[in-house]
Amino acid sequence: MPLFGPPNVDKFKAKGDAPGLRKALEYQNHWRVRRDAAEALGKIGDIGAVAPLAAALKDDTSSVRQAAAEALGKIGDTSAVAPLIAVLKDASTGVRRAAADALGQIGDPRALEPLAAALEDASWSVREAVAEALGHIPDPRAVESLSAAMRDRDLNVRQAATESLAALGETKSSAREQ
């Protein structure tokens, strides 16, 4: 008689078994299995996991949503932009921050306006992540939002905005040199 239990995420990860990890992401009996599967899928960069990870952004458990957002950022596929934008308004600060980070890693200009709006987030850590993310989007409109973030009440946000403005300036000067 076979034994049944939770999927062995560590075993799937060690083997690089992306299909097994995608299946574990759907395991409803324990949120830790889903969270660990999301993290592992991000580490191995499985492009086939983008749709299941996007679905995991709606999980009942915030740590699963956060891990899914982080994994989507690591994978970097632009098809994840719309679902990540949607979770910029998640109830969890950690999920909002992870979504902003992921959008910055992807660097798609479609995220510019939603990120700029998220500079008004109640959490300084989310605003900081947003300011950092805007520095990865090569769009001149990001400069206006980052300039406004330079007046944020939190030092961390102002510092991130300064660094992002500098990064965008370097990108602009590199493009002129080519």
N, C-alpha and C positions, 0 to 999 in steps of 0.2 A: 504494500500500500504506500503510495507516494506521500511525502510530507509536504504540507502547504504552509506557507508563511509569507512574510513580506519579501519583496524582491531584494536580492543582495546587491545593493548599489555599488559597494566597494569592489565586488567581483566584476560587475559590468564595466566599471571605470577602469580597472586594471587591464581588462581585455580590450578596452576601447570599443565596447559593444554599444554603439549608439542606438540601435533598435531596442535593445534591452533597457537602456536608460530612458528612452522615450516611453516605453511601456510602464516603467516604474514611476514616471511622472504622473501617470493616471491612477496610481494606487491610492484608493480612497480611505483605507483603514488607518493610515498614519501619516500626518503631515511631514514628519521628518524624512520619510522616504521620498516624498515629492520634492522637498527642499534640497536634499542631497542629490537627487537625480538632476534637478535644474542646475545646481552648481557644477556637477560633473559634465553635463552637456555643454555648458559654457567653456569649461576647461579644454574639452576636446574640439570645440569649435564646429559642432555638427550643424551644418546648414539645413539639414532635414528636420531639425528640431525647432526651427523658427515658429512654425504654426502651433505646435504643442506648447511651446514656451509662451507664445502670445496668449493662448487660451489659459495658461497658468497665471497670467496677470489678473485673472478674475477669481482665483482661489480664495476660499474663506479665511485662510491663514496668511497673515501679513508677511511672515518670514518666507513663505513659498512665493508670494508675489514679488518680494524683494529679490530673492534668488533668481527668479525668472527674468526680472528686469536686468539684473547684473549679467546674466548669461547672454541675453539678447545684445547687450552692449559689446560683450567680448566677441560674439559671432559677427556683429557689424553689418548685418544685412538690412538694406533699406526698406524691405517689406515690413520690418518691425516698427517703423517710425510711427504710424498711425496708432497702433495699440499702446505704444509707450507714451505718446502725447496724451492719450486718454487717462493714463494713471498719474499724470502730473497733478491730478486733483484727488488722488487717493486719500483716504482718512489717515493713513500711516505716514509719518514723516520719513521713515526709512525707505518706504516704497517710492515716495515722491523724489527723494534724493537719488535713489538708484535709477529712477527713470530719467532724471536730468543728466546724470553721469552717462547713462547708456546713449542718450540722444547726442551728447557731446562726442562720444566715441564714434558714433555713426557719422556725424557731421553733415547731415542732410539739411539743406536750407528750408525744407518744409517745417522743420521744428523751430525755426527762428521766432515767429510770432507767439506760439504757445510758450516758449521758453521766456521770451520777454515779459509776457503776462505773469509768469511764475516768479518774476523778480519781486512781486508783491506778496509772496507767500509769508505766512505768519512766522515760519521757522527760519532762523538765520542760516541753519545748516543747509536747508533747501535752497535759499537764495544764493548761498556760497557755491553750491553745486551748479546752479543755473548759470552764475557768472562764469564759472570755469568752462561749462559746456559751450557757452556763447563764443568763447575764444577758439573753439574748434570748428566753427561754422564760417567758412570764408565768404561772408556776405557783408557788404558795407553797412547794411542796416543794423548789424550787431553792434557797431560802434556807438550808435545813439543810445541803445539800451544799456550798454556797459558804461557809458558816460553818466547816465542817470544813476547807475548802481554805485558809482564813485561817491555819491552823497548818502549812501545807506547808513543807517544808524549803527550798524555792526562793523567793526574793524575787519573781521574775517571776510565779509562780503566785499568791502572796499578793496582789500588786498587782492582778492580773486579777480575783481573787475580790472584792477591795474595790471595784473599779470596777463589777463586775457587781451586787454587792449595792446599790450606790448607784443603778445604773440601774433595778433592780427596785423600789427604794424610790420613785424618781421615777415609775415606771409606776403604782405603787399609789396615790401621792398624786394623780396626774393623774386616775385613775379616780374617786377620791373627790370631786374638784372638779367633775366633770361631772354 
